[in-house]
Amino acid sequence: MRKASVIVLLIGIVVFISCKKSDTTAPANATPIVFTGLKMSQDTVKVNIYDTITAMATGESLTYTWTSENGLGTFIPTANNNLVLFAGCHATDFVIDCQAKDKYNRTDTKKITVHVIN
C-alpha cells in the first residue's frame, strides 16, 4: 500500500511540473487596450427600467466585467460583449464599474454614474 501511495505521489508531482501555464505575456507588437469610456443611452433612468451602457474600448479579444459599487442593481448581458442592460432597484445614483480585459490579462477599468429616479 505504501509503495502505491509513493508511486501516485510521484506521478502527481511529475504531472504538476510538466503542466506549463499558458503564456499570457503580451508580445511587443500586441495591440494595447484603449478604454476611452462608458456611455449610457439616457441621462436618467426610472427605477426598474433597463438602460443600455456601452463600453468604448479596443484591444485583442476583450471581455468585460460589470459591477455596481454598492452591489445593487441588475445587469443583463447582451450578445454584444461591450453592451450591458442595467436597472437600478431604487432611486439613487449607482456607480457602475466596467473592467475590460484582453487575451494577455491586461486590464483597464472605467466608471459611470447612473442616475435612477422614481
Helices and strands as residue ranges (DSSP letters): H 2-18, E 34-40, E 44-46, E 51-58, E 63-68, E 74-77, E 83-87, E 92-101, E 107-117
